Amino acid sequence: MLTLTVPDMTCGHCVGVISGILTELDPDCELNFELASRKVSISSGLPREEIIEALSDAGYDCE
Ligand SMILES: [Cu+2]
């Protein structure tokens, strides 16, 4: 489980976009969004760096 903070994740649309990106990378990933705190928890075998790069490419910088 890894948790990222995504400051620009501000609404349900962003959650949908991010969810789509991560599901495309790993169809079996499990995601938990906390919109209020701008956090997404990800259970996946994907490397952290790959996830961060994919989200950054879509305009969502995260750490
Ligand atoms: Cu949004």
N, CA, C, O and the ligand as a Tripos MOL2 file, in Angstrom:
@<TRIPOS>MOLECULE
protein
  253   251    64     0     0
PROTEIN
NO_CHARGES

@<TRIPOS>ATOM
      1 N           0.8530   -1.2030    0.0000 N.3       1 MET1
      2 CA          0.0000    0.0000    0.0000 C.3       1 MET1
      3 C           0.8760    1.2340    0.0000 C.2       1 MET1
      4 O           1.7950    1.3700    0.8080 O.2       1 MET1
      5 N           0.5730    2.1250   -0.9170 N.am      2 LEU2
      6 CA          1.3250    3.3680   -0.9280 C.3       2 LEU2
      7 C           0.3320    4.5210   -0.9720 C.2       2 LEU2
      8 O          -0.7110    4.4340   -1.6190 O.2       2 LEU2
      9 N           0.6650    5.5820   -0.2880 N.am      3 THR3
     10 CA         -0.2210    6.7320   -0.2280 C.3       3 THR3
     11 C           0.4830    7.9400   -0.8280 C.2       3 THR3
     12 O           1.6020    8.2880   -0.4510 O.2       3 THR3
     13 N          -0.2040    8.5650   -1.7700 N.am      4 LEU4
     14 CA          0.3420    9.7610   -2.4070 C.3       4 LEU4
     15 C          -0.5380   10.9570   -2.0750 C.2       4 LEU4
     16 O          -1.7530   10.8300   -1.9210 O.2       4 LEU4
     17 N           0.0880   12.1060   -1.9690 N.am      5 THR5
     18 CA         -0.6470   13.3560   -1.8520 C.3       5 THR5
     19 C          -0.6630   14.0220   -3.2210 C.2       5 THR5
     20 O           0.3780   14.2430   -3.8380 O.2       5 THR5
     21 N          -1.8670   14.3350   -3.6780 N.am      6 VAL6
     22 CA         -2.0430   14.9360   -5.0090 C.3       6 VAL6
     23 C          -2.7470   16.2770   -4.8180 C.2       6 VAL6
     24 O          -3.9760   16.3330   -4.7750 O.2       6 VAL6
     25 N          -1.9740   17.3580   -4.7040 N.am      7 PRO7
     26 CA         -2.5650   18.6530   -4.3430 C.3       7 PRO7
     27 C          -3.6390   19.1420   -5.3160 C.2       7 PRO7
     28 O          -4.5770   19.8290   -4.9130 O.2       7 PRO7
     29 N          -3.5020   18.7880   -6.5960 N.am      8 ASP8
     30 CA         -4.4550   19.2920   -7.5880 C.3       8 ASP8
     31 C          -5.6780   18.4040   -7.7630 C.2       8 ASP8
     32 O          -6.4950   18.6460   -8.6510 O.2       8 ASP8
     33 N          -5.8130   17.3890   -6.9380 N.am      9 MET9
     34 CA         -6.9950   16.5240   -6.9860 C.3       9 MET9
     35 C          -8.1010   17.1890   -6.1600 C.2       9 MET9
     36 O          -8.1900   17.0180   -4.9440 O.2       9 MET9
     37 N          -8.9340   17.9500   -6.8640 N.am     10 THR10
     38 CA         -9.8510   18.8320   -6.1370 C.3      10 THR10
     39 C         -11.3210   18.4670   -6.2630 C.2      10 THR10
     40 O         -12.1490   19.0460   -5.5610 O.2      10 THR10
     41 N         -11.6720   17.5310   -7.1280 N.am     11 CYS11
     42 CA        -13.0970   17.2250   -7.2960 C.3      11 CYS11
     43 C         -13.2760   15.8100   -7.8440 C.2      11 CYS11
     44 O         -12.3090   15.1000   -8.1190 O.2      11 CYS11
     45 N         -14.5170   15.4340   -7.9890 N.am     12 GLY12
     46 CA        -14.8150   14.0880   -8.4630 C.3      12 GLY12
     47 C         -14.2740   13.8130   -9.8520 C.2      12 GLY12
     48 O         -13.9350   12.6760  -10.1790 O.2      12 GLY12
     49 N         -14.1940   14.8500  -10.6690 N.am     13 HIS13
     50 CA        -13.6160   14.6730  -12.0040 C.3      13 HIS13
     51 C         -12.1580   14.2290  -11.8960 C.2      13 HIS13
     52 O         -11.7320   13.2970  -12.5780 O.2      13 HIS13
     53 N         -11.4140   14.8910  -11.0500 N.am     14 CYS14
     54 CA         -9.9980   14.5270  -10.8750 C.3      14 CYS14
     55 C          -9.8860   13.0860  -10.3860 C.2      14 CYS14
     56 O          -9.0410   12.3280  -10.8610 O.2      14 CYS14
     57 N         -10.7250   12.7170   -9.4520 N.am     15 VAL15
     58 CA        -10.7040   11.3510   -8.9430 C.3      15 VAL15
     59 C         -10.9440   10.3680  -10.0870 C.2      15 VAL15
     60 O         -10.2930    9.3260  -10.1640 O.2      15 VAL15
     61 N         -11.8780   10.7020  -10.9720 N.am     16 GLY16
     62 CA        -12.1720    9.8350  -12.1040 C.3      16 GLY16
     63 C         -10.9900    9.7010  -13.0490 C.2      16 GLY16
     64 O         -10.6750    8.6090  -13.5230 O.2      16 GLY16
     65 N         -10.3360   10.8330  -13.3170 N.am     17 VAL17
     66 CA         -9.1860   10.8130  -14.2260 C.3      17 VAL17
     67 C          -8.0540    9.9790  -13.6240 C.2      17 VAL17
     68 O          -7.4660    9.1290  -14.2930 O.2      17 VAL17
     69 N          -7.7670   10.2380  -12.3670 N.am     18 ILE18
     70 CA         -6.6780    9.5230  -11.6950 C.3      18 ILE18
     71 C          -6.9970    8.0360  -11.5950 C.2      18 ILE18
     72 O          -6.1350    7.1870  -11.8190 O.2      18 ILE18
     73 N          -8.2290    7.7400  -11.2600 N.am     19 SER19
     74 CA         -8.6530    6.3460  -11.1850 C.3      19 SER19
     75 C          -8.4740    5.6460  -12.5350 C.2      19 SER19
     76 O          -8.0300    4.5000  -12.5940 O.2      19 SER19
     77 N          -8.8240    6.3450  -13.6160 N.am     20 GLY20
     78 CA         -8.6840    5.7760  -14.9490 C.3      20 GLY20
     79 C          -7.2340    5.4820  -15.2990 C.2      20 GLY20
     80 O          -6.9190    4.4320  -15.8580 O.2      20 GLY20
     81 N          -6.3610    6.4160  -14.9670 N.am     21 ILE21
     82 CA         -4.9350    6.2420  -15.2640 C.3      21 ILE21
     83 C          -4.3800    5.0320  -14.5100 C.2      21 ILE21
     84 O          -3.6910    4.1900  -15.0850 O.2      21 ILE21
     85 N          -4.6870    4.9630  -13.2370 N.am     22 LEU22
     86 CA         -4.1130    3.8950  -12.4100 C.3      22 LEU22
     87 C          -4.6960    2.5400  -12.7850 C.2      22 LEU22
     88 O          -3.9910    1.5310  -12.7680 O.2      22 LEU22
     89 N          -5.9700    2.5150  -13.1190 N.am     23 THR23
     90 CA         -6.5950    1.2540  -13.5160 C.3      23 THR23
     91 C          -6.0530    0.7620  -14.8510 C.2      23 THR23
     92 O          -5.9570   -0.4400  -15.0980 O.2      23 THR23
     93 N          -5.7040    1.7120  -15.7000 N.am     24 GLU24
     94 CA         -5.1200    1.3220  -16.9820 C.3      24 GLU24
     95 C          -3.7250    0.7310  -16.7730 C.2      24 GLU24
     96 O          -3.3460   -0.2310  -17.4410 O.2      24 GLU24
     97 N          -2.9720    1.3060  -15.8510 N.am     25 LEU25
     98 CA         -1.6330    0.7870  -15.5540 C.3      25 LEU25
     99 C          -1.7080   -0.5890  -14.9100 C.2      25 LEU25
    100 O          -0.9160   -1.4820  -15.2120 O.2      25 LEU25
    101 N          -2.6780   -0.7380  -14.0170 N.am     26 ASP26
    102 CA         -2.8160   -1.9950  -13.2750 C.3      26 ASP26
    103 C          -4.2980   -2.2630  -13.0100 C.2      26 ASP26
    104 O          -4.8730   -1.7310  -12.0600 O.2      26 ASP26
    105 N          -4.9120   -3.0960  -13.8630 N.am     27 PRO27
    106 CA         -6.3520   -3.3510  -13.7350 C.3      27 PRO27
    107 C          -6.7390   -3.9410  -12.3750 C.2      27 PRO27
    108 O          -7.9010   -3.8690  -11.9740 O.2      27 PRO27
    109 N          -5.7690   -4.5210  -11.6710 N.am     28 ASP28
    110 CA         -6.0810   -5.1490  -10.3870 C.3      28 ASP28
    111 C          -5.7970   -4.2490   -9.1890 C.2      28 ASP28
    112 O          -5.9310   -4.6760   -8.0420 O.2      28 ASP28
    113 N          -5.4090   -3.0210   -9.4520 N.am     29 CYS29
    114 CA         -5.0610   -2.1520   -8.3180 C.3      29 CYS29
    115 C          -6.3040   -1.8220   -7.4920 C.2      29 CYS29
    116 O          -7.4240   -1.7830   -8.0030 O.2      29 CYS29
    117 N          -6.0710   -1.5870   -6.2090 N.am     30 GLU30
    118 CA         -7.1510   -1.1440   -5.3290 C.3      30 GLU30
    119 C          -6.8410    0.2760   -4.8960 C.2      30 GLU30
    120 O          -5.7360    0.5980   -4.4590 O.2      30 GLU30
    121 N          -7.8700    1.1200   -5.0350 N.am     31 LEU31
    122 CA         -7.6750    2.5480   -4.7930 C.3      31 LEU31
    123 C          -8.6180    3.0350   -3.7080 C.2      31 LEU31
    124 O          -9.7650    2.5980   -3.6110 O.2      31 LEU31
    125 N          -8.1140    3.9370   -2.9050 N.am     32 ASN32
    126 CA         -8.9600    4.5820   -1.9070 C.3      32 ASN32
    127 C          -8.6620    6.0800   -1.9180 C.2      32 ASN32
    128 O          -7.5520    6.5140   -1.6110 O.2      32 ASN32
    129 N          -9.6740    6.8490   -2.2750 N.am     33 PHE33
    130 CA         -9.4800    8.2940   -2.3920 C.3      33 PHE33
    131 C          -9.9920    9.0170   -1.1530 C.2      33 PHE33
    132 O         -11.0710    8.7220   -0.6410 O.2      33 PHE33
    133 N          -9.2010    9.9620   -0.6890 N.am     34 GLU34
    134 CA         -9.6420   10.8840    0.3580 C.3      34 GLU34
    135 C          -9.5330   12.2830   -0.2200 C.2      34 GLU34
    136 O          -8.5000   12.9470   -0.1340 O.2      34 GLU34
    137 N         -10.6310   12.6980   -0.8050 N.am     35 LEU35
    138 CA        -10.6140   13.9580   -1.5400 C.3      35 LEU35
    139 C         -10.3050   15.1380   -0.6130 C.2      35 LEU35
    140 O          -9.5600   16.0440   -0.9890 O.2      35 LEU35
    141 N         -10.8670   15.1280    0.5790 N.am     36 ALA36
    142 CA        -10.6940   16.2660    1.4840 C.3      36 ALA36
    143 C          -9.2270   16.5150    1.8090 C.2      36 ALA36
    144 O          -8.7930   17.6620    1.9190 O.2      36 ALA36
    145 N          -8.4640   15.4300    1.9610 N.am     37 SER37
    146 CA         -7.0460   15.5860    2.3000 C.3      37 SER37
    147 C          -6.1460   15.4100    1.0830 C.2      37 SER37
    148 O          -4.9210   15.3920    1.2030 O.2      37 SER37
    149 N          -6.7690   15.2790   -0.0990 N.am     38 ARG38
    150 CA         -6.0120   15.1610   -1.3590 C.3      38 ARG38
    151 C          -5.1100   13.9330   -1.3840 C.2      38 ARG38
    152 O          -4.0180   13.9660   -1.9520 O.2      38 ARG38
    153 N          -5.5660   12.8680   -0.7730 N.am     39 LYS39
    154 CA         -4.7310   11.6730   -0.7280 C.3      39 LYS39
    155 C          -5.3700   10.5250   -1.4900 C.2      39 LYS39
    156 O          -6.5910   10.3750   -1.5260 O.2      39 LYS39
    157 N          -4.5060    9.7170   -2.0980 N.am     40 VAL40
    158 CA         -4.9690    8.4780   -2.7050 C.3      40 VAL40
    159 C          -4.0700    7.3460   -2.2250 C.2      40 VAL40
    160 O          -2.8440    7.4260   -2.2960 O.2      40 VAL40
    161 N          -4.7100    6.2970   -1.7360 N.am     41 SER41
    162 CA         -3.9870    5.0960   -1.3090 C.3      41 SER41
    163 C          -4.1160    4.0530   -2.4040 C.2      41 SER41
    164 O          -5.1990    3.8240   -2.9410 O.2      41 SER41
    165 N          -3.0020    3.4300   -2.7230 N.am     42 ILE42
    166 CA         -2.9350    2.5230   -3.8690 C.3      42 ILE42
    167 C          -2.3440    1.1880   -3.4290 C.2      42 ILE42
    168 O          -1.2310    1.1300   -2.9050 O.2      42 ILE42
    169 N          -3.1030    0.1200   -3.6500 N.am     43 SER43
    170 CA         -2.5650   -1.2300   -3.4690 C.3      43 SER43
    171 C          -2.3040   -1.8000   -4.8380 C.2      43 SER43
    172 O          -3.2380   -2.0900   -5.5860 O.2      43 SER43
    173 N          -1.0410   -1.9640   -5.1710 N.am     44 SER44
    174 CA         -0.6680   -2.3790   -6.5130 C.3      44 SER44
    175 C           0.7760   -2.8380   -6.4970 C.2      44 SER44
    176 O           1.5490   -2.4490   -5.6220 O.2      44 SER44
    177 N           1.1350   -3.6590   -7.4570 N.am     45 GLY45
    178 CA          2.5230   -4.0720   -7.5840 C.3      45 GLY45
    179 C           3.3650   -3.0710   -8.3570 C.2      45 GLY45
    180 O           4.5670   -3.2670   -8.5370 O.2      45 GLY45
    181 N           2.7360   -2.0070   -8.8100 N.am     46 LEU46
    182 CA          3.4650   -1.0170   -9.6070 C.3      46 LEU46
    183 C           4.4980   -0.2790   -8.7680 C.2      46 LEU46
    184 O           4.2600    0.0070   -7.5950 O.2      46 LEU46
    185 N           5.6440    0.0300   -9.3670 N.am     47 PRO47
    186 CA          6.6270    0.8400   -8.6500 C.3      47 PRO47
    187 C           6.1020    2.2550   -8.4070 C.2      47 PRO47
    188 O           5.4310    2.8460   -9.2530 O.2      47 PRO47
    189 N           6.4210    2.7650   -7.2510 N.am     48 ARG48
    190 CA          5.9990    4.1150   -6.8820 C.3      48 ARG48
    191 C           6.3850    5.1470   -7.9590 C.2      48 ARG48
    192 O           5.6030    6.0340   -8.3000 O.2      48 ARG48
    193 N           7.6030    5.0040   -8.4790 N.am     49 GLU49
    194 CA          8.0750    5.9820   -9.4690 C.3      49 GLU49
    195 C           7.2080    5.9770  -10.7280 C.2      49 GLU49
    196 O           6.9390    7.0250  -11.3140 O.2      49 GLU49
    197 N           6.7780    4.7840  -11.1310 N.am     50 GLU50
    198 CA          5.9550    4.6820  -12.3430 C.3      50 GLU50
    199 C           4.6000    5.3640  -12.1380 C.2      50 GLU50
    200 O           4.0910    6.0290  -13.0400 O.2      50 GLU50
    201 N           4.0350    5.1970  -10.9750 N.am     51 ILE51
    202 CA          2.7480    5.8240  -10.6750 C.3      51 ILE51
    203 C           2.8890    7.3400  -10.6670 C.2      51 ILE51
    204 O           2.0700    8.0550  -11.2450 O.2      51 ILE51
    205 N           3.9300    7.8190  -10.0070 N.am     52 ILE52
    206 CA          4.1390    9.2690   -9.9220 C.3      52 ILE52
    207 C           4.3480    9.8560  -11.3120 C.2      52 ILE52
    208 O           3.8310   10.9280  -11.6270 O.2      52 ILE52
    209 N           5.1090    9.1500  -12.1360 N.am     53 GLU53
    210 CA          5.3680    9.6610  -13.4850 C.3      53 GLU53
    211 C           4.0830    9.7040  -14.3100 C.2      53 GLU53
    212 O           3.8310   10.6780  -15.0200 O.2      53 GLU53
    213 N           3.2780    8.6600  -14.2190 N.am     54 ALA54
    214 CA          2.0400    8.6200  -15.0010 C.3      54 ALA54
    215 C           1.0870    9.7350  -14.5890 C.2      54 ALA54
    216 O           0.4470   10.3550  -15.4380 O.2      54 ALA54
    217 N           0.9930    9.9880  -13.2940 N.am     55 LEU55
    218 CA          0.0920   11.0500  -12.8290 C.3      55 LEU55
    219 C           0.6380   12.4230  -13.1970 C.2      55 LEU55
    220 O          -0.1210   13.3220  -13.5610 O.2      55 LEU55
    221 N           1.9470   12.5830  -13.1010 N.am     56 SER56
    222 CA          2.5500   13.8630  -13.4810 C.3      56 SER56
    223 C           2.3180   14.1460  -14.9600 C.2      56 SER56
    224 O           2.0400   15.2810  -15.3460 O.2      56 SER56
    225 N           2.4330   13.1030  -15.7860 N.am     57 ASP57
    226 CA          2.2060   13.2700  -17.2240 C.3      57 ASP57
    227 C           0.7850   13.7600  -17.4910 C.2      57 ASP57
    228 O           0.5490   14.4540  -18.4810 O.2      57 ASP57
    229 N          -0.1480   13.4140  -16.6360 N.am     58 ALA58
    230 CA         -1.5390   13.8230  -16.8210 C.3      58 ALA58
    231 C          -1.8310   15.1600  -16.1490 C.2      58 ALA58
    232 O          -2.9680   15.6320  -16.1550 O.2      58 ALA58
    233 N          -0.8010   15.7650  -15.5700 N.am     59 GLY59
    234 CA         -0.9870   17.0930  -14.9780 C.3      59 GLY59
    235 C          -1.2140   17.0680  -13.4760 C.2      59 GLY59
    236 O          -1.5150   18.1000  -12.8770 O.2      59 GLY59
    237 N          -1.0720   15.9040  -12.8650 N.am     60 TYR60
    238 CA         -1.2610   15.8000  -11.4190 C.3      60 TYR60
    239 C           0.0680   15.5060  -10.7450 C.2      60 TYR60
    240 O           0.4630   14.3500  -10.5930 O.2      60 TYR60
    241 N           0.7400   16.5530  -10.3500 N.am     61 ASP61
    242 CA          1.9650   16.3630   -9.5920 C.3      61 ASP61
    243 C           1.6180   15.7730   -8.2390 C.2      61 ASP61
    244 O           0.5920   16.1090   -7.6480 O.2      61 ASP61
    245 N           2.4660   14.9030   -7.7600 N.am     62 CYS62
    246 CA          2.1670   14.2500   -6.4920 C.3      62 CYS62
    247 C           3.4650   13.8360   -5.8130 C.2      62 CYS62
    248 O           4.5390   13.8370   -6.4130 O.2      62 CYS62
    249 N           3.3260   13.4880   -4.5600 N.am     63 GLU63
    250 CA          4.5060   13.0410   -3.8120 C.3      63 GLU63
    251 C           4.0820   12.0050   -2.7930 C.2      63 GLU63
    252 O           4.9190   11.4910   -2.0500 O.2      63 GLU63
    253 CU        -11.2770   17.9770  -10.4340 Cu       64 CU64
@<TRIPOS>BOND
     1     1     2 1
     2     2     3 1
     3     3     4 2
     4     3     5 am
     5     5     6 1
     6     6     7 1
     7     7     8 2
     8     7     9 am
     9     9    10 1
    10    10    11 1
    11    11    12 2
    12    11    13 am
    13    13    14 1
    14    14    15 1
    15    15    16 2
    16    15    17 am
    17    17    18 1
    18    18    19 1
    19    19    20 2
    20    19    21 am
    21    21    22 1
    22    22    23 1
    23    23    24 2
    24    23    25 am
    25    25    26 1
    26    26    27 1
    27    27    28 2
    28    27    29 am
    29    29    30 1
    30    30    31 1
    31    31    32 2
    32    31    33 am
    33    33    34 1
    34    34    35 1
    35    35    36 2
    36    35    37 am
    37    37    38 1
    38    38    39 1
    39    39    40 2
    40    39    41 am
    41    41    42 1
    42    42    43 1
    43    43    44 2
    44    43    45 am
    45    45    46 1
    46    46    47 1
    47    47    48 2
    48    47    49 am
    49    49    50 1
    50    50    51 1
    51    51    52 2
    52    51    53 am
    53    53    54 1
    54    54    55 1
    55    55    56 2
    56    55    57 am
    57    57    58 1
    58    58    59 1
    59    59    60 2
    60    59    61 am
    61    61    62 1
    62    62    63 1
    63    63    64 2
    64    63    65 am
    65    65    66 1
    66    66    67 1
    67    67    68 2
    68    67    69 am
    69    69    70 1
    70    70    71 1
    71    71    72 2
    72    71    73 am
    73    73    74 1
    74    74    75 1
    75    75    76 2
    76    75    77 am
    77    77    78 1
    78    78    79 1
    79    79    80 2
    80    79    81 am
    81    81    82 1
    82    82    83 1
    83    83    84 2
    84    83    85 am
    85    85    86 1
    86    86    87 1
    87    87    88 2
    88    87    89 am
    89    89    90 1
    90    90    91 1
    91    91    92 2
    92    91    93 am
    93    93    94 1
    94    94    95 1
    95    95    96 2
    96    95    97 am
    97    97    98 1
    98    98    99 1
    99    99   100 2
   100    99   101 am
   101   101   102 1
   102   102   103 1
   103   103   104 2
   104   103   105 am
   105   105   106 1
   106   106   107 1
   107   107   108 2
   108   107   109 am
   109   109   110 1
   110   110   111 1
   111   111   112 2
   112   111   113 am
   113   113   114 1
   114   114   115 1
   115   115   116 2
   116   115   117 am
   117   117   118 1
   118   118   119 1
   119   119   120 2
   120   119   121 am
   121   121   122 1
   122   122   123 1
   123   123   124 2
   124   123   125 am
   125   125   126 1
   126   126   127 1
   127   127   128 2
   128   127   129 am
   129   129   130 1
   130   130   131 1
   131   131   132 2
   132   131   133 am
   133   133   134 1
   134   134   135 1
   135   135   136 2
   136   135   137 am
   137   137   138 1
   138   138   139 1
   139   139   140 2
   140   139   141 am
   141   141   142 1
   142   142   143 1
   143   143   144 2
   144   143   145 am
   145   145   146 1
   146   146   147 1
   147   147   148 2
   148   147   149 am
   149   149   150 1
   150   150   151 1
   151   151   152 2
   152   151   153 am
   153   153   154 1
   154   154   155 1
   155   155   156 2
   156   155   157 am
   157   157   158 1
   158   158   159 1
   159   159   160 2
   160   159   161 am
   161   161   162 1
   162   162   163 1
   163   163   164 2
   164   163   165 am
   165   165   166 1
   166   166   167 1
   167   167   168 2
   168   167   169 am
   169   169   170 1
   170   170   171 1
   171   171   172 2
   172   171   173 am
   173   173   174 1
   174   174   175 1
   175   175   176 2
   176   175   177 am
   177   177   178 1
   178   178   179 1
   179   179   180 2
   180   179   181 am
   181   181   182 1
   182   182   183 1
   183   183   184 2
   184   183   185 am
   185   185   186 1
   186   186   187 1
   187   187   188 2
   188   187   189 am
   189   189   190 1
   190   190   191 1
   191   191   192 2
   192   191   193 am
   193   193   194 1
   194   194   195 1
   195   195   196 2
   196   195   197 am
   197   197   198 1
   198   198   199 1
   199   199   200 2
   200   199   201 am
   201   201   202 1
   202   202   203 1
   203   203   204 2
   204   203   205 am
   205   205   206 1
   206   206   207 1
   207   207   208 2
   208   207   209 am
   209   209   210 1
   210   210   211 1
   211   211   212 2
   212   211   213 am
   213   213   214 1
   214   214   215 1
   215   215   216 2
   216   215   217 am
   217   217   218 1
   218   218   219 1
   219   219   220 2
   220   219   221 am
   221   221   222 1
   222   222   223 1
   223   223   224 2
   224   223   225 am
   225   225   226 1
   226   226   227 1
   227   227   228 2
   228   227   229 am
   229   229   230 1
   230   230   231 1
   231   231   232 2
   232   231   233 am
   233   233   234 1
   234   234   235 1
   235   235   236 2
   236   235   237 am
   237   237   238 1
   238   238   239 1
   239   239   240 2
   240   239   241 am
   241   241   242 1
   242   242   243 1
   243   243   244 2
   244   243   245 am
   245   245   246 1
   246   246   247 1
   247   247   248 2
   248   247   249 am
   249   249   250 1
   250   250   251 1
   251   251   252 2
@<TRIPOS>SUBSTRUCTURE
     1 MET1         2 RESIDUE 1 A MET
     2 LEU2         6 RESIDUE 1 A LEU
     3 THR3        10 RESIDUE 1 A THR
     4 LEU4        14 RESIDUE 1 A LEU
     5 THR5        18 RESIDUE 1 A THR
     6 VAL6        22 RESIDUE 1 A VAL
     7 PRO7        26 RESIDUE 1 A PRO
     8 ASP8        30 RESIDUE 1 A ASP
     9 MET9        34 RESIDUE 1 A MET
    10 THR10       38 RESIDUE 1 A THR
    11 CYS11       42 RESIDUE 1 A CYS
    12 GLY12       46 RESIDUE 1 A GLY
    13 HIS13       50 RESIDUE 1 A HIS
    14 CYS14       54 RESIDUE 1 A CYS
    15 VAL15       58 RESIDUE 1 A VAL
    16 GLY16       62 RESIDUE 1 A GLY
    17 VAL17       66 RESIDUE 1 A VAL
    18 ILE18       70 RESIDUE 1 A ILE
    19 SER19       74 RESIDUE 1 A SER
    20 GLY20       78 RESIDUE 1 A GLY
    21 ILE21       82 RESIDUE 1 A ILE
    22 LEU22       86 RESIDUE 1 A LEU
    23 THR23       90 RESIDUE 1 A THR
    24 GLU24       94 RESIDUE 1 A GLU
    25 LEU25       98 RESIDUE 1 A LEU
    26 ASP26      102 RESIDUE 1 A ASP
    27 PRO27      106 RESIDUE 1 A PRO
    28 ASP28      110 RESIDUE 1 A ASP
    29 CYS29      114 RESIDUE 1 A CYS
    30 GLU30      118 RESIDUE 1 A GLU
    31 LEU31      122 RESIDUE 1 A LEU
    32 ASN32      126 RESIDUE 1 A ASN
    33 PHE33      130 RESIDUE 1 A PHE
    34 GLU34      134 RESIDUE 1 A GLU
    35 LEU35      138 RESIDUE 1 A LEU
    36 ALA36      142 RESIDUE 1 A ALA
    37 SER37      146 RESIDUE 1 A SER
    38 ARG38      150 RESIDUE 1 A ARG
    39 LYS39      154 RESIDUE 1 A LYS
    40 VAL40      158 RESIDUE 1 A VAL
    41 SER41      162 RESIDUE 1 A SER
    42 ILE42      166 RESIDUE 1 A ILE
    43 SER43      170 RESIDUE 1 A SER
    44 SER44      174 RESIDUE 1 A SER
    45 GLY45      178 RESIDUE 1 A GLY
    46 LEU46      182 RESIDUE 1 A LEU
    47 PRO47      186 RESIDUE 1 A PRO
    48 ARG48      190 RESIDUE 1 A ARG
    49 GLU49      194 RESIDUE 1 A GLU
    50 GLU50      198 RESIDUE 1 A GLU
    51 ILE51      202 RESIDUE 1 A ILE
    52 ILE52      206 RESIDUE 1 A ILE
    53 GLU53      210 RESIDUE 1 A GLU
    54 ALA54      214 RESIDUE 1 A ALA
    55 LEU55      218 RESIDUE 1 A LEU
    56 SER56      222 RESIDUE 1 A SER
    57 ASP57      226 RESIDUE 1 A ASP
    58 ALA58      230 RESIDUE 1 A ALA
    59 GLY59      234 RESIDUE 1 A GLY
    60 TYR60      238 RESIDUE 1 A TYR
    61 ASP61      242 RESIDUE 1 A ASP
    62 CYS62      246 RESIDUE 1 A CYS
    63 GLU63      250 RESIDUE 1 A GLU
    64 CU64       253 GROUP 0 **** ****
